[in-house]
């Protein structure tokens, strides 16, 4: 059975509240506290009132993903506001909004690396072409829609800091990092009608795009010490051969 609102543009979930088992999971997930950051009061499972991130009256589903553990007072305060609006009114920002904004600054390769790290499969669009159906590669928008509930602010910060750190390195240091992680960075393929097709050496930008989702902050710190030493050893060898 489907219930329609006055505008006939949204339908409500037939289930209004969570079941006993889901309530227990929600309570355990919140560690027995009200999830409103302005409250954080310890409550018993009997005192808990599951709130909707998107209001049930506005088409929000009654699922664990759309629920928050609230005390009676905070549930009343929220009313029919969305979770993001409710937090904003109290001077707090929804972490997912901040994560989503951070994810938008990353490249598709970095997003793919984050998804692989969390063993999260992001599916592309299924296209039907004259009876032959195939799945396209996931777009940046699809990665951003999938990752906010999985990736933490701390992880996102480390990816951004790693990229910034890679930009301060020289091309030789980036080459050293790629070799250390057994990563092959391909340069651009150029088609020349006279000489045929050939591949040019990878640029600094190509190394940064390839390494940002793989290299850790620890690797980044050690490369500044290790890379110059490797270069010195190679110079000594070339000098000894020349002699």
VOZA-777217 format. One record per residue (C-alpha): x, y, z; residue in three letters; residue number from 0. Coordinates in nm, 2 decimals. Example, Ala and Ser with C-alpha at 12.3 -4.5 7.8 and 13.67 -1.06 7.14 Angstrom:
VOZA-777217
ATOM      px      py      pz  residuo  num
ATOM    1.23   -0.45    0.78      ALA    0
ATOM    1.37   -0.11    0.71      SER    1
end
This chain:
VOZA-777217
ATOM      px      py      pz  residuo  num
ATOM    0.00    0.00    0.00      UNK    0
ATOM    0.13    0.34   -0.10      UNK    1
ATOM    0.05    0.67    0.08      UNK    2
ATOM    0.08    0.99   -0.11      UNK    3
ATOM    0.13    1.34    0.02      UNK    4
ATOM   -0.07    1.64   -0.07      UNK    5
ATOM    0.14    1.72   -0.37      UNK    6
ATOM    0.13    1.36   -0.51      UNK    7
ATOM    0.50    1.37   -0.59      UNK    8
ATOM    0.65    1.15   -0.31      UNK    9
ATOM    0.53    0.83   -0.15      UNK   10
ATOM    0.59    0.73    0.21      UNK   11
ATOM    0.74    0.41    0.34      UNK   12
ATOM    0.47    0.17    0.47      UNK   13
ATOM    0.70    0.10    0.77      UNK   14
ATOM    0.69    0.39    1.02      UNK   15
ATOM    0.94    0.26    1.29      UNK   16
ATOM    1.23    0.02    1.31      UNK   17
ATOM    1.18   -0.33    1.43      UNK   18
ATOM    1.32   -0.46    1.77      UNK   19
ATOM    1.63   -0.61    1.61      UNK   20
ATOM    1.71   -0.30    1.41      UNK   21
ATOM    1.66   -0.08    1.72      UNK   22
ATOM    1.91   -0.28    1.91      UNK   23
ATOM    2.16   -0.25    1.62      UNK   24
ATOM    2.11    0.12    1.61      UNK   25
ATOM    2.15    0.16    1.98      UNK   26
ATOM    2.47   -0.05    1.98      UNK   27
ATOM    2.61    0.15    1.68      UNK   28
ATOM    2.55    0.47    1.88      UNK   29
ATOM    2.72    0.32    2.19      UNK   30
ATOM    2.41    0.40    2.40      UNK   31
ATOM    2.43    0.78    2.34      UNK   32
ATOM    2.22    1.03    2.17      UNK   33
ATOM    2.38    1.10    1.83      UNK   34
ATOM    2.30    1.47    1.83      UNK   35
ATOM    2.65    1.62    1.87      UNK   36
ATOM    2.49    1.90    2.08      UNK   37
ATOM    2.36    1.65    2.33      UNK   38
ATOM    2.55    1.32    2.34      UNK   39
ATOM    2.35    1.22    2.65      UNK   40
ATOM    2.37    0.86    2.77      UNK   41
ATOM    2.03    0.69    2.72      UNK   42
ATOM    1.88    0.34    2.77      UNK   43
ATOM    1.73    0.15    2.48      UNK   44
ATOM    1.38    0.22    2.62      UNK   45
ATOM    1.45    0.60    2.62      UNK   46
ATOM    1.58    0.59    2.26      UNK   47
ATOM    1.37    0.73    1.98      UNK   48
ATOM    1.50    0.65    1.63      UNK   49
ATOM    1.50    0.97    1.42      UNK   50
ATOM    1.50    0.98    1.04      UNK   51
ATOM    1.79    1.16    0.85      UNK   52
ATOM    1.53    1.23    0.58      UNK   53
ATOM    1.19    1.27    0.74      UNK   54
ATOM    0.94    0.99    0.69      UNK   55
ATOM    0.67    1.25    0.60      UNK   56
ATOM    0.90    1.37    0.31      UNK   57
ATOM    0.96    1.03    0.16      UNK   58
ATOM    1.25    0.91    0.39      UNK   59
ATOM    1.29    0.53    0.42      UNK   60
ATOM    1.26    0.36    0.76      UNK   61
ATOM    1.60    0.18    0.74      UNK   62
ATOM    1.91    0.17    0.95      UNK   63
ATOM    2.10    0.38    0.69      UNK   64
ATOM    1.84    0.66    0.73      UNK   65
ATOM    1.81    0.64    1.11      UNK   66
ATOM    1.99    0.81    1.40      UNK   67
ATOM    1.97    0.73    1.77      UNK   68
ATOM    1.81    1.02    1.95      UNK   69
ATOM    1.68    1.10    2.30      UNK   70
ATOM    1.31    1.21    2.33      UNK   71
ATOM    1.41    1.59    2.35      UNK   72
ATOM    1.63    1.58    2.04      UNK   73
ATOM    1.38    1.38    1.84      UNK   74
ATOM    1.12    1.65    1.92      UNK   75
ATOM    1.36    1.93    1.83      UNK   76
ATOM    1.44    1.77    1.49      UNK   77
ATOM    1.08    1.75    1.39      UNK   78
ATOM    1.06    1.71    1.01      UNK   79
ATOM    1.40    1.87    0.94      UNK   80
ATOM    1.66    1.66    0.76      UNK   81
ATOM    1.96    1.55    0.96      UNK   82
ATOM    2.19    1.80    0.78      UNK   83
ATOM    1.95    2.09    0.83      UNK   84
ATOM    1.90    2.00    1.20      UNK   85
ATOM    2.28    1.99    1.26      UNK   86
ATOM    2.32    2.32    1.07      UNK   87
ATOM    2.06    2.50    1.29      UNK   88
ATOM    2.27    2.39    1.60      UNK   89
ATOM    2.59    2.52    1.45      UNK   90
ATOM    2.72    2.17    1.34      UNK   91
ATOM    2.81    2.04    1.00      UNK   92
ATOM    2.71    1.70    0.88      UNK   93
ATOM    3.04    1.50    0.83      UNK   94
ATOM    2.91    1.35    0.51      UNK   95
ATOM    2.86    1.69    0.35      UNK   96
ATOM    3.22    1.78    0.44      UNK   97
ATOM    3.35    1.44    0.30      UNK   98
ATOM    3.14    1.48   -0.02      UNK   99
ATOM    3.30    1.83   -0.07      UNK  100
ATOM    3.65    1.68   -0.02      UNK  101
ATOM    3.58    1.39   -0.26      UNK  102
ATOM    3.48    1.64   -0.53      UNK  103
ATOM    3.84    1.78   -0.52      UNK  104
ATOM    4.00    1.43   -0.59      UNK  105
ATOM    4.07    1.28   -0.93      UNK  106
ATOM    3.88    0.96   -1.05      UNK  107
ATOM    4.20    0.76   -0.99      UNK  108
ATOM    4.22    0.87   -0.63      UNK  109
ATOM    3.85    0.79   -0.58      UNK  110
ATOM    3.90    0.44   -0.73      UNK  111
ATOM    4.20    0.38   -0.49      UNK  112
ATOM    3.98    0.48   -0.19      UNK  113
ATOM    3.70    0.24   -0.31      UNK  114
ATOM    3.95   -0.04   -0.36      UNK  115
ATOM    4.10    0.02   -0.01      UNK  116
ATOM    3.75   -0.03    0.14      UNK  117
ATOM    3.67   -0.32   -0.09      UNK  118
ATOM    3.37   -0.12   -0.22      UNK  119
ATOM    3.25   -0.20   -0.57      UNK  120
ATOM    3.11    0.10   -0.76      UNK  121
ATOM    2.91   -0.01   -1.06      UNK  122
ATOM    2.88    0.19   -1.38      UNK  123
ATOM    2.57    0.24   -1.60      UNK  124
ATOM    2.43   -0.06   -1.78      UNK  125
ATOM    2.38    0.03   -2.15      UNK  126
ATOM    2.16   -0.17   -2.39      UNK  127
ATOM    2.28   -0.15   -2.74      UNK  128
ATOM    2.06   -0.34   -2.99      UNK  129
ATOM    2.03   -0.64   -2.76      UNK  130
ATOM    2.39   -0.63   -2.64      UNK  131
ATOM    2.41   -0.50   -2.28      UNK  132
ATOM    2.73   -0.38   -2.13      UNK  133
ATOM    2.84   -0.18   -1.82      UNK  134
ATOM    3.03    0.14   -1.86      UNK  135
ATOM    3.32    0.25   -1.63      UNK  136
ATOM    3.19    0.43   -1.31      UNK  137
ATOM    3.19    0.81   -1.34      UNK  138
ATOM    3.33    1.05   -1.08      UNK  139
ATOM    2.97    1.14   -0.98      UNK  140
ATOM    2.90    0.77   -0.90      UNK  141
ATOM    3.21    0.73   -0.69      UNK  142
ATOM    3.12    1.05   -0.49      UNK  143
ATOM    2.76    0.92   -0.43      UNK  144
ATOM    2.90    0.58   -0.30      UNK  145
ATOM    3.19    0.68   -0.08      UNK  146
ATOM    3.07    0.95    0.17      UNK  147
ATOM    2.92    0.68    0.41      UNK  148
ATOM    3.24    0.47    0.40      UNK  149
ATOM    3.54    0.71    0.38      UNK  150
ATOM    3.63    0.91    0.70      UNK  151
ATOM    3.74    1.27    0.72      UNK  152
ATOM    4.08    1.15    0.85      UNK  153
ATOM    4.14    0.93    0.54      UNK  154
ATOM    4.03    1.21    0.31      UNK  155
ATOM    4.27    1.45    0.48      UNK  156
ATOM    4.56    1.21    0.44      UNK  157
ATOM    4.49    1.17    0.06      UNK  158
ATOM    4.48    1.55    0.01      UNK  159
ATOM    4.80    1.59    0.22      UNK  160
ATOM    4.97    1.31    0.03      UNK  161
ATOM    4.89    1.48   -0.31      UNK  162
ATOM    5.02    1.82   -0.18      UNK  163
ATOM    5.34    1.64   -0.05      UNK  164
ATOM    5.39    1.47   -0.39      UNK  165
ATOM    5.38    1.81   -0.56      UNK  166
ATOM    5.68    1.93   -0.36      UNK  167
ATOM    5.89    1.64   -0.48      UNK  168
ATOM    6.12    1.64   -0.78      UNK  169
ATOM    6.07    1.42   -1.08      UNK  170
ATOM    6.36    1.19   -0.97      UNK  171
ATOM    6.20    1.14   -0.63      UNK  172
ATOM    5.87    1.06   -0.79      UNK  173
ATOM    6.04    0.81   -1.02      UNK  174
ATOM    6.20    0.65   -0.71      UNK  175
ATOM    5.87    0.62   -0.53      UNK  176
ATOM    5.71    0.46   -0.84      UNK  177
ATOM    5.99    0.21   -0.87      UNK  178
ATOM    5.97    0.13   -0.49      UNK  179
ATOM    5.60    0.04   -0.53      UNK  180
ATOM    5.65   -0.14   -0.86      UNK  181
ATOM    5.43    0.11   -1.05      UNK  182
ATOM    5.47    0.17   -1.42      UNK  183
ATOM    5.38    0.53   -1.52      UNK  184
ATOM    5.32    0.56   -1.89      UNK  185
ATOM    5.39    0.88   -2.08      UNK  186
ATOM    5.18    1.02   -2.36      UNK  187
ATOM    5.17    0.83   -2.70      UNK  188
ATOM    5.24    1.06   -2.99      UNK  189
ATOM    5.16    0.98   -3.35      UNK  190
ATOM    5.40    1.13   -3.59      UNK  191
ATOM    5.34    1.07   -3.97      UNK  192
ATOM    5.72    1.09   -4.03      UNK  193
ATOM    5.87    0.89   -3.73      UNK  194
ATOM    5.56    0.68   -3.65      UNK  195
ATOM    5.41    0.65   -3.30      UNK  196
ATOM    5.63    0.68   -2.99      UNK  197
ATOM    5.59    0.73   -2.62      UNK  198
ATOM    5.73    1.04   -2.45      UNK  199
ATOM    5.87    1.03   -2.09      UNK  200
ATOM    5.60    1.07   -1.82      UNK  201
ATOM    5.55    1.42   -1.68      UNK  202
ATOM    5.55    1.51   -1.31      UNK  203
ATOM    5.17    1.56   -1.33      UNK  204
ATOM    5.13    1.20   -1.45      UNK  205
ATOM    5.34    1.06   -1.17      UNK  206
ATOM    5.14    1.26   -0.91      UNK  207
ATOM    4.81    1.14   -1.05      UNK  208
ATOM    4.93    0.77   -1.05      UNK  209
ATOM    5.09    0.78   -0.70      UNK  210
ATOM    4.84    0.99   -0.49      UNK  211
ATOM    4.61    0.70   -0.40      UNK  212
ATOM    4.89    0.45   -0.34      UNK  213
ATOM    5.17    0.64   -0.16      UNK  214
ATOM    5.13    0.69    0.22      UNK  215
ATOM    5.24    0.98    0.43      UNK  216
ATOM    5.52    0.76    0.58      UNK  217
ATOM    5.65    0.68    0.23      UNK  218
ATOM    5.65    1.05    0.15      UNK  219
ATOM    5.86    1.13    0.46      UNK  220
ATOM    6.11    0.86    0.39      UNK  221
ATOM    6.16    0.94    0.02      UNK  222
ATOM    6.32    1.28    0.11      UNK  223
ATOM    6.59    1.09    0.30      UNK  224
ATOM    6.63    0.78    0.08      UNK  225
ATOM    6.61    0.92   -0.27      UNK  226
ATOM    6.92    1.15   -0.24      UNK  227
ATOM    7.13    0.87   -0.09      UNK  228
ATOM    7.03    0.64   -0.39      UNK  229
ATOM    7.13    0.92   -0.63      UNK  230
ATOM    7.47    0.96   -0.45      UNK  231
ATOM    7.54    0.59   -0.47      UNK  232
ATOM    7.47    0.59   -0.85      UNK  233
ATOM    7.71    0.89   -0.89      UNK  234
ATOM    7.99    0.71   -0.71      UNK  235
ATOM    7.94    0.40   -0.94      UNK  236
ATOM    7.95    0.61   -1.25      UNK  237
ATOM    8.27    0.79   -1.13      UNK  238
ATOM    8.44    0.46   -1.04      UNK  239
ATOM    8.35    0.32   -1.39      UNK  240
ATOM    8.49    0.64   -1.56      UNK  241
ATOM    8.82    0.60   -1.37      UNK  242
end
